[in-house]
Amino acid sequence: SQTIHQWPATLVQPVGSPLSLECTVEGTSNPNLYWYRQAAGRGLQLLFYSVGIGQISSEVPQNLSASRPQDRQFILSSKKLLLSDSGFYLCAWSPRGTGSSGANVLTFGAGSRLTVL
Amino acid sequence: AQSVTQLGSHVSVSEGALVLLRCNYSSSVPPYLFWYVQYPNQGLQLLLKYTSAATLVKGINGFEAEFKKSETSFHLTKPSAHMSDAAEYFCAVSEMNTGFQKLVFGTGTRLLVSP
């Protein structure tokens, strides 16, 4: 079966420090990968998605970047954190192709809570 | 572009009462619709999805949702609330017939269940 791992689970960082959140998927090949951010009272915002190694699409301009160095690894980074980067970051994956239903169903990791002070 | 509106950031019910969480969508093409549940400090778990096969969709934990095109709605219901249903619920939409389906989420509804 497929599993998705995110770490670290919690992180407290000072303003201006770098960030690296990592996500890996097991039990599948060629997944689509996603980073979402959940800010209090604002739902989930899609930050980046990737359909393959080195292929990154950014949904919103921001202080963050993403990379996909391996097929099942997705990394969220920042060179200098801002207070506004605080939030709960969720990685997700979906199968390449949509299967018999036609729908792109996402499976989420447990999340990483980032607090920037 | 597609969007989702969830009416009510908080819904309170008593244990055993009907649960109704509202979701209205906007989409220029036939949509796929989803409900996800999030327990505190956890990721999201898929409750159910609508993919045009049937308008009444049954999901896990006794939840179901009905797709109503005329009302552009996909409300989530459960006949009898349980304490373990207390969580945040997200409605989401993606569009059929697009090259890459991006999921757009609502702002969520927190369900509170009292004894």
Chai-1 contact restraints between the chains, C-beta under 6 A:
chainA,res_idxA,chainB,res_idxB,connection_type,confidence,min_distance_angstrom,max_distance_angstrom,comment,restraint_id
A,G43,B,F105,contact,1.0,0.0,6.0,A-B,restraint_1
A,G43,B,G106,contact,1.0,0.0,6.0,A-B,restraint_2
A,G43,B,T107,contact,1.0,0.0,6.0,A-B,restraint_3
A,G43,B,G108,contact,1.0,0.0,6.0,A-B,restraint_4
A,L44,B,F105,contact,1.0,0.0,6.0,A-B,restraint_5
A,L90,B,G43,contact,1.0,0.0,6.0,A-B,restraint_6
A,S101,B,T51,contact,1.0,0.0,6.0,A-B,restraint_7
A,G102,B,T51,contact,1.0,0.0,6.0,A-B,restraint_8
A,A103,B,Y32,contact,1.0,0.0,6.0,A-B,restraint_9
A,A103,B,K49,contact,1.0,0.0,6.0,A-B,restraint_10
A,A103,B,T51,contact,1.0,0.0,6.0,A-B,restraint_11
A,N104,B,S94,contact,1.0,0.0,6.0,A-B,restraint_12
A,N104,B,Q101,contact,1.0,0.0,6.0,A-B,restraint_13
A,L106,B,L103,contact,1.0,0.0,6.0,A-B,restraint_14
A,F108,B,G43,contact,1.0,0.0,6.0,A-B,restraint_15
A,F108,B,L44,contact,1.0,0.0,6.0,A-B,restraint_16
A,G109,B,G43,contact,1.0,0.0,6.0,A-B,restraint_17
A,A110,B,Q42,contact,1.0,0.0,6.0,A-B,restraint_18
A,A110,B,G43,contact,1.0,0.0,6.0,A-B,restraint_19
A,G111,B,G43,contact,1.0,0.0,6.0,A-B,restraint_20
